[in-house]
Amino acid sequence: MGIDMAKEKFGYCAMDRDLNILCTGSNKKNSIRDSASPVSTLKAIRDHTRPIAIGMESTGIYLLPIYSHLRDAVFHVRS
């Protein structure tokens, strides 16, 4: 999964090894509430696929809401 962070919004896309899109989202508000949405989807995907690698750009404090949700759900995140 790749996550593109901005000050107020973020977008994401997760693909499998064959480049099939598993989930996607764009223009999500950079908030605690909206950052829970991709985490819920990833939890469901994790049960049916191989381990999920997550990369996100380092944008100072703006990545903290979604980063915290991902880490709490025991995902390994690289920024």
C-alpha positions in Angstrom: 0.0 0.0 0.0 1.2 3.5 -0.8 0.0 6.5 1.0 0.3 10.0 -0.4 0.1 12.6 2.5 -0.7 16.3 2.4 -1.4 18.8 5.0 -5.2 18.4 4.9 -5.8 15.3 2.8 -4.4 11.9 1.9 -4.8 9.3 -0.8 -3.9 5.6 -0.9 -3.8 2.5 -3.1 -3.1 -1.1 -2.3 -2.2 -3.7 -4.9 -1.3 -7.4 -4.8 1.8 -8.9 -6.5 0.0 -9.1 -9.8 -0.9 -5.3 -9.6 -4.6 -5.9 -9.0 -6.0 -3.0 -7.0 -7.2 -4.2 -3.6 -8.4 -0.8 -2.3 -8.0 2.8 -3.1 -9.1 6.2 -1.7 -8.4 9.8 -2.5 -9.1 13.2 -1.0 -9.6 11.7 2.4 -9.5 14.3 5.2 -6.3 14.1 7.3 -8.2 13.4 10.5 -8.4 10.6 13.1 -11.8 9.6 11.8 -11.0 9.4 8.1 -7.7 7.7 8.7 -9.5 4.7 10.3 -11.2 3.8 6.9 -8.1 2.4 5.1 -7.0 0.6 8.3 -10.4 -1.3 8.5 -10.0 -2.3 4.8 -6.4 -3.4 5.3 -7.4 -5.6 8.3 -9.9 -7.4 6.1 -7.4 -7.8 3.3 -4.6 -9.0 5.6 -6.7 -12.1 6.5 -6.8 -13.2 2.9 -3.5 -12.2 1.4 0.2 -12.3 2.1 1.8 -9.7 4.4 1.1 -6.1 3.5 3.9 -3.6 3.0 3.0 0.0 3.7 5.0 3.0 2.6 4.1 6.6 3.1 5.9 9.8 2.5 7.3 11.6 5.6 5.4 14.8 5.9 6.2 15.9 9.5 3.3 15.8 11.8 0.7 15.4 9.0 1.2 11.6 8.8 0.6 11.0 12.5 -3.2 10.3 12.5 -3.0 7.5 9.9 0.4 6.3 11.0 -0.9 5.9 14.6 -4.0 3.8 13.4 -1.7 1.6 11.2 0.8 1.0 14.0 -2.1 0.3 16.5 -3.4 -2.3 14.1 0.1 -4.0 14.0 1.0 -3.0 10.5 4.7 -2.3 9.6 4.9 1.2 8.2 7.8 2.8 6.5 8.0 6.5 5.9 
